[in-house]
């Protein structure tokens, strides 16, 4: 039986505009998932969940959903699959934790069985794993974790298209600690309007175009100004602790852009200098709101990779 380990990084989806279509893989945290496959009857088992953020992950997690869908879709029911998860990404934080677990799982299985799947197929299977947390599949976080860097993902003719781009930018992630909401992503998605105002839609699409093109051109000032949509952020802002206060304060202190990371509660900040000051200002605001939080300086992260199976064991990641 072959066992393979894959490592996938955290991500921030949306970045203001770009709901479900734009995401950034970053170096804040990572997950490691191991997959073992042997001939059998299609039995899928999550054998172990460990690591610093394992406590809120149960057996019905995104890796299990994704692998189950993959096995059925590819008619691989003649294998038994064992899944082990080292959870290094905090869950329910808006940092693509469930997406990274699913990304690492499908990537490891594809490699273990030499399936030679295209990246869009991996994204499709991993995105299905998001049902475990969001209630519906979505592809932004899994695309970023799988491909790395800044990712744009969408559908054409019912097929996933995903592209990743190198960008030269640094970000700060603020994460409330011990702030766990059951079914958080589902709840945050339930706040979104079913029908949107056409002018607001045009505004947000314009910002998305400016954000992506500015990041690609290295114009961070303009990119930061574009991290500012109306429809999604307005619907969610009040449900994200301290978001409006932190956004206002950090923009005043010279940050280029401040947005809710994914469905929150984490916040992502685009900056180019005085990170320490920005972190202090942000953490002080959390203190005033009685929220324990941490901050990390992060850069765009690489794609999901297979770890050296001969020399690597789960205990090495702690
Ligand atoms: N695009 C998703 C959302 C990311 O904002 O709901 C959450 O994982």
Boltz pocket constraint, residues with backbone or C-beta under 6 A from the ligand:
constraints:
  - pocket:
      binder: B
      contacts: [[A, 13], [A, 14], [A, 18], [A, 19], [A, 20], [A, 21], [A, 94], [A, 96], [A, 134], [A, 138], [A, 140], [A, 141], [A, 185], [A, 188], [A, 189], [A, 262], [A, 263]]
      max_distance: 6.0
